[in-house]
Amino acid sequence: MTQPTAADLAAHTERGLRDLADLVAIPSVSAQGRSLPEAAQAVTRLLETEGFTVREYPGQVAPILLAEAGEGPFTLLIYNHYDVQPEDPAALWDTPPFTLTERDGRLYGRGASDDKGEFISRLVGLRALKDARGGQLPLKIKWLIEGEEEVGSPSLEGFLAEHAAELKADGVWWEFGSITPDGRPVLYAGLKGIICVELRCRVAASDLHSSNGAVVDNPLWRLAAAVASLRGPDGTVLIPGFHDDVRPPSQADLDAIARLQGRGEALRDTYDVTRPLGDGHDYHTRLNLKPVVNVNGFHGGYEGQGSKTVLPADGMVKLDFRLVPDQHPDRIVELLRAHLDTQGFSDIEIIELESHQHPARSDLNDPFVKAAVRVARDVYGQDPILNPSSGGSGPMYPFMQHVGAPVIALGIGNIGGRVHAPNENILRRDFENGVHYAAAFMAALAEG
């Protein structure tokens, strides 16, 4: 099959970076409802230019786009999103957050990585392959692009269920992936599930003088004790029944974990981590296979400068649980409620936040997964890193449930990419290689 030359890929990459700059310039912040129709229209124009038929559907927050082009023996469904996180705190950006800016081989801007850079790198690879084939795509591409991912994808599962027949595919290419500092591609065949909750405790109608701490319980003490009961010193969740439904890893999962190198050095060095859990020997097992609970924030009482001798009337803790197959989010909330009641914290209220996500994991022996790995080895010139699961979460489960196809994640992110933070970035090198990978992956799937 005719492949784009290195010169062709380079030319397409430069054009793609201009497309990315235009897309980054649209501040499509879903949490604030900013510029979402404008971003959807810009994505639609890019896809239609490449011959896609694009249909737009209303979502609860932003339009959902479903595009289709090409013909061939393999149908690939690609999932991306055009919404981004807020740029706050804007003062911590070294350059304007919605202006794609290159410095020292990195391209900075909100969405440069998550997820506009990922989308554009794939589109440019498709464009290069199509041009090398005389304007024809050698496979069918279906592209689902939403604008609600950064607020929990509230419309997506219902959309997938309603349009399951239209979305049927042989494989799904997920919206993100990463590259190691030494240039090795990192693939993920699954995602953890997630539940976000608040624990709230109130002991009085208003704040009290702290002298009353001798006779009135303190909501922050109660919340601290409740949170401490959820997890052991090694990070293991202590809620009774929490691990009962955990699916044992397959032999392929265990073999993949055994091949993973390192003990988390890159993460520790990049972010100056001072309190890693464990000695690192089970780093990859924890990230891929272990469910966890995290404290996202602890709030209540006086937080200003100096002292204020007050007994707070109420307090709140934000938590997230990361789940593995076959843990069910609703069941975990039930177990949390039962645990708090048993521990004497029946007065602590549980508030569920955002949309829950179920855990999902593909079979590492599936031909689609193996093709993704094989092409990554060819393009990057070194063995890729295949993880059974990412430590993160997203709406992968409904794709596997309704589309009925394996899912693989491979993209252009990097460990220092500061996704969701100021100075989000990608490496130009990784964008260029991502374009090459997209063209080669699609060609390989068409060849079978």
C-alpha positions in Angstrom: 0.0 0.0 0.0 1.3 3.5 -0.9 2.6 5.3 2.1 3.2 9.0 2.6 6.9 9.9 2.3 8.9 11.6 5.0 8.8 14.9 3.0 5.0 14.5 2.7 4.6 14.0 6.4 6.8 17.0 7.2 4.7 19.2 4.9 1.5 18.0 6.4 2.8 18.5 9.9 3.5 22.2 9.3 0.0 22.7 8.0 -1.4 20.7 11.0 0.4 22.9 13.5 -1.4 25.9 11.9 -4.7 24.1 12.3 -3.8 23.3 15.9 -3.0 27.0 16.6 -6.4 28.0 15.2 -8.2 25.4 17.3 -6.3 26.3 20.5 -7.3 30.0 20.0 -10.9 29.0 20.6 -11.4 29.0 24.4 -13.8 26.0 24.5 -14.0 25.7 28.3 -16.9 23.3 29.0 -17.0 24.0 32.7 -17.9 27.6 31.9 -19.8 27.1 28.7 -17.4 29.1 26.7 -17.1 29.0 22.9 -18.3 25.4 22.6 -20.5 25.9 19.4 -17.6 27.8 17.8 -15.2 24.9 18.5 -17.7 22.4 17.2 -18.0 24.4 14.0 -14.2 24.7 13.6 -13.8 20.9 14.0 -16.7 20.3 11.6 -14.9 22.5 8.9 -11.7 20.6 9.4 -13.4 17.2 8.9 -15.5 18.3 6.0 -12.4 19.6 4.2 -11.1 16.0 4.4 -14.3 14.5 2.9 -16.1 13.6 6.1 -19.9 13.7 6.3 -20.5 15.3 9.7 -23.7 15.2 11.7 -24.2 17.4 14.8 -26.3 16.3 17.7 -27.3 18.4 20.8 -25.7 17.5 24.1 -26.5 18.6 27.6 -23.5 21.0 27.5 -22.1 21.0 24.0 -22.7 19.6 20.5 -21.7 16.0 19.8 -20.2 15.4 16.3 -20.4 12.1 14.4 -18.3 12.0 11.2 -17.8 9.3 8.6 -15.5 8.9 5.6 -13.8 6.2 3.6 -14.4 2.6 2.6 -12.6 -0.6 3.3 -12.5 -3.9 5.1 -11.8 -2.4 8.5 -13.9 0.2 10.4 -12.0 2.3 12.9 -13.9 4.5 15.4 -11.8 7.4 16.8 -12.9 9.2 19.9 -11.7 12.8 20.8 -13.1 15.9 22.5 -12.8 19.6 21.7 -13.5 21.0 25.1 -10.7 22.0 27.5 -10.2 22.8 31.1 -10.3 26.4 32.4 -7.0 28.3 32.1 -7.1 29.4 35.7 -4.9 30.5 37.4 -4.0 32.5 34.3 -1.2 34.4 36.1 0.8 31.1 36.2 1.0 30.8 32.4 4.3 31.9 30.9 2.6 32.7 27.6 -1.1 33.4 26.8 -3.0 30.2 27.4 -5.1 30.4 24.1 -2.1 31.2 21.9 -0.1 28.2 20.7 3.5 29.2 21.5 6.7 27.3 20.7 9.6 27.4 23.1 12.6 25.0 23.2 10.8 22.3 21.2 7.6 22.5 23.2 4.2 23.9 22.0 2.3 25.6 24.8 -1.4 26.3 25.0 -4.6 25.1 26.6 -5.7 22.0 24.7 -2.3 21.6 23.0 -2.3 18.2 24.5 -5.7 17.5 25.9 -7.3 17.0 23.5 -6.9 19.3 20.5 -3.3 18.3 19.8 -4.3 14.6 19.8 -7.2 15.3 17.4 -5.2 17.3 15.0 -2.2 14.9 14.9 -4.7 12.1 13.9 -6.4 14.3 11.3 -3.1 15.2 9.8 -2.0 11.6 9.6 -5.3 10.7 7.9 -4.8 13.7 5.5 -1.3 12.5 4.6 -2.4 8.9 4.0 -5.4 10.0 1.9 -3.2 12.2 -0.3 -0.7 9.4 -0.8 -3.6 7.2 -2.0 -4.8 9.7 -4.6 -7.5 11.2 -2.3 -9.0 7.9 -1.1 -9.1 6.4 2.4 -8.4 2.7 2.4 -10.6 2.0 5.4 -13.8 3.3 6.9 -13.3 6.0 9.6 -16.0 6.9 12.1 -15.1 9.9 14.3 -17.0 10.8 17.5 -16.0 14.1 18.9 -17.7 15.6 21.9 -17.4 18.8 23.9 -18.3 17.6 27.4 -15.4 15.3 28.4 -13.9 17.8 30.8 -17.2 17.9 32.8 -17.7 14.1 32.9 -19.3 13.4 29.5 -22.9 13.6 30.8 -24.4 13.1 27.3 -22.1 10.4 26.0 -23.4 7.2 27.4 -26.9 7.9 26.3 -25.7 8.9 22.9 -23.7 5.7 22.5 -26.7 3.6 23.5 -29.0 5.5 21.1 -26.6 5.4 18.1 -25.0 2.0 18.8 -25.8 0.7 15.3 -24.3 3.7 13.6 -21.1 3.4 15.7 -20.3 -0.2 15.1 -16.6 -0.7 14.4 -13.8 -3.2 14.5 -11.7 -1.2 16.9 -11.7 2.1 18.9 -8.8 4.5 19.1 -9.0 6.4 22.4 -8.5 10.1 22.8 -5.1 10.2 24.6 -1.8 8.5 25.1 1.8 9.4 26.1 5.4 9.3 25.1 8.3 8.7 27.6 11.1 11.3 27.9 13.3 9.0 25.8 10.7 8.7 23.1 9.0 5.4 23.8 5.3 5.2 23.0 3.0 4.3 25.9 -0.2 2.4 25.1 -3.2 1.8 27.4 -5.8 -1.0 26.8 -8.1 0.2 29.6 -9.1 2.9 32.0 -10.0 2.8 35.7 -13.5 3.7 36.7 -14.2 6.7 38.9 -16.6 8.0 41.5 -16.4 11.6 42.9 -18.1 12.4 46.2 -18.2 14.9 48.9 -18.5 14.1 52.6 -20.2 16.8 54.6 -20.6 17.2 58.3 -22.5 19.9 60.3 -22.6 20.2 64.1 -24.3 23.6 64.6 -26.3 26.3 62.9 -23.3 28.7 62.9 -19.6 28.8 63.8 -18.9 28.9 67.5 -16.2 30.3 69.7 -13.4 27.7 70.0 -13.8 27.6 73.7 -16.9 25.5 73.0 -14.6 22.7 71.7 -14.7 21.4 75.2 -18.4 20.6 74.9 -19.2 20.5 71.1 -17.7 18.1 68.6 -15.8 19.5 65.7 -16.9 18.6 62.1 -13.3 18.7 60.9 -12.2 16.2 63.5 -15.1 13.9 62.5 -14.3 14.2 58.8 -10.6 13.6 59.4 -11.4 10.5 61.4 -13.9 9.3 58.7 -11.3 9.8 56.0 -8.6 8.1 58.0 -10.8 5.0 58.3 -11.0 4.6 54.5 -7.4 3.8 53.7 -4.4 2.0 55.2 -0.9 3.4 55.4 0.1 1.5 52.2 -2.9 3.0 50.2 -5.1 -0.1 50.4 -8.8 0.8 50.7 -10.2 -0.6 54.0 -14.0 -0.4 53.3 -15.4 -3.9 53.9 -16.5 -5.5 50.6 -14.7 -3.0 48.5 -12.5 -5.6 46.8 -15.0 -8.4 46.5 -15.9 -7.8 42.9 -12.4 -7.1 41.6 -11.7 -9.2 38.5 -8.5 -11.1 38.7 -6.0 -9.9 36.1 -5.5 -12.2 33.1 -2.2 -13.9 32.4 -1.7 -11.4 29.5 -2.2 -8.5 32.0 0.3 -10.0 34.4 2.8 -10.6 31.6 2.4 -7.0 30.4 3.0 -5.7 33.9 6.1 -7.9 34.2 7.6 -6.3 31.0 7.1 -2.7 32.3 10.4 -1.1 33.4 11.2 1.4 36.1 9.7 2.1 39.5 8.1 5.5 38.9 11.4 7.5 38.7 10.1 9.7 35.9 7.0 10.7 37.9 9.0 11.3 41.1 11.7 13.3 39.3 9.3 15.4 37.2 7.1 16.5 40.1 9.6 16.2 43.0 7.5 13.6 44.8 8.6 13.2 48.4 6.1 10.6 49.6 5.7 7.7 47.1 3.6 4.8 48.2 5.7 1.7 48.5 9.3 1.2 47.4 8.4 1.2 43.7 8.6 -2.5 43.0 4.8 -2.7 42.6 4.5 0.8 40.9 3.0 -0.6 37.7 0.7 -3.0 39.5 -0.7 -0.2 41.5 -1.2 2.1 38.5 -2.8 -0.6 36.3 -4.6 -3.0 38.6 -5.1 -1.5 42.1 -8.3 0.5 43.0 -7.6 3.5 45.2 -9.3 6.3 47.1 -7.9 9.9 47.0 -8.6 13.0 49.0 -9.0 15.9 46.6 -9.7 18.7 49.1 -10.4 19.3 52.7 -12.4 22.4 53.5 -14.0 24.2 56.5 -13.4 26.8 59.2 -11.0 29.7 59.0 -8.4 29.6 56.2 -7.2 33.2 56.2 -4.0 34.7 57.5 -3.2 34.5 61.2 -5.4 32.8 63.8 -9.1 32.8 64.4 -10.3 30.8 67.4 -13.4 29.3 65.9 -15.2 26.0 66.1 -16.6 25.5 62.5 -20.2 24.7 62.1 -19.5 22.5 59.1 -16.9 21.1 56.9 -16.5 19.1 53.7 -14.1 16.7 52.1 -13.9 15.8 48.4 -12.9 12.3 47.4 -12.5 10.2 44.3 -12.4 6.4 44.0 -10.5 4.9 41.1 -12.0 1.5 40.3 -11.0 -1.6 38.3 -13.1 -4.3 36.5 -15.6 -5.5 37.7 -16.3 -2.9 40.5 -19.6 -1.1 40.1 -19.8 2.6 41.0 -23.2 2.4 42.6 -22.2 -0.6 44.7 -19.1 1.3 45.9 -21.2 4.2 47.1 -23.4 1.8 49.0 -20.4 0.2 50.7 -19.0 3.6 51.6 -22.4 4.5 53.3 -22.4 1.3 55.2 -18.8 1.7 56.3 -19.4 5.2 57.6 -22.5 4.1 59.5 -20.7 1.2 61.1 -17.8 3.5 62.1 -20.2 5.8 63.9 -20.3 8.5 61.2 -24.0 8.2 60.2 -24.3 12.0 60.5 -21.8 12.5 57.6 -23.6 13.1 54.4 -22.4 11.7 51.1 -23.0 13.9 48.0 -22.3 12.2 44.6 -20.6 14.5 42.1 -20.5 14.4 38.3 -21.0 11.3 36.3 -19.6 8.0 37.5 -17.4 6.0 35.1 -17.2 2.3 35.0 -13.8 0.6 34.7 -12.9 -0.9 31.3 -10.1 -3.1 30.0 -9.5 -4.7 26.5 -8.0 -8.1 25.8 -4.3 -7.6 25.2 -4.4 -10.6 22.8 -7.0 -9.0 20.5 -5.6 -8.5 16.9 -6.5 -4.8 17.1 -4.4 -4.2 20.2 -1.5 -6.2 18.7 -1.6 -4.2 15.5 -1.4 -0.9 17.5 1.6 -2.3 19.4 3.3 -3.5 16.2 2.9 -0.2 14.3 4.2 1.7 17.4 7.3 -0.4 17.3 7.8 0.3 13.6 7.2 4.0 13.8 9.1 4.8 17.0 11.9 2.4 16.4 11.8 0.9 19.9 9.6 -1.4 21.9 6.4 0.3 23.1 5.2 0.2 26.6 1.8 -1.6 26.8 -0.2 -1.0 30.0 -3.4 -3.1 30.6 -4.9 0.0 32.1 -4.3 3.7 32.6 -4.3 4.9 36.2 -6.8 7.6 35.0 -10.4 7.4 34.1 -12.8 8.3 31.3 -15.9 7.1 29.4 -14.3 4.0 27.8 -16.7 1.4 29.3 -19.8 2.5 27.3 -17.8 2.3 24.1 -16.9 -1.3 24.8 -20.5 -2.0 26.0 -22.4 -0.4 23.0 -19.8 -0.5 20.2 -18.6 -4.0 21.1 -15.0 -3.4 20.0 -11.6 -3.4 21.7 -10.2 0.0 22.6 -6.6 1.1 22.6 -5.1 4.5 23.7 -1.9 5.9 22.1 -1.2 9.5 21.6 1.2 12.4 21.9 1.2 13.5 25.6 4.3 13.6 27.8 4.9 13.4 31.5 5.8 17.0 31.8 2.8 18.1 29.6 1.0 19.8 32.6 -2.4 18.7 31.4 -5.2 20.6 33.3 -2.5 22.9 34.7 -0.9 26.2 33.6 1.6 25.8 30.7 0.0 22.7 29.2 2.3 21.5 26.4 3.3 18.9 23.9 6.7 18.3 22.3 7.0 19.2 18.6 8.8 15.9 18.2 5.9 13.9 19.6 3.4 15.7 17.4 5.5 14.9 14.3 5.7 11.2 15.3 2.0 11.2 16.2 1.2 12.2 12.6 3.5 9.4 11.3 1.9 6.9 13.6 -1.7 7.9 12.6 -0.9 7.4 8.9 0.9 4.1 9.5 -1.8 2.7 11.9 -4.6 3.4 9.6 -2.7 1.9 6.7 -1.9 -1.2 8.7 -5.6 -1.7 9.7 -6.6 -1.4 6.1 -4.1 -4.1 5.1 -5.5 -6.5 7.7 
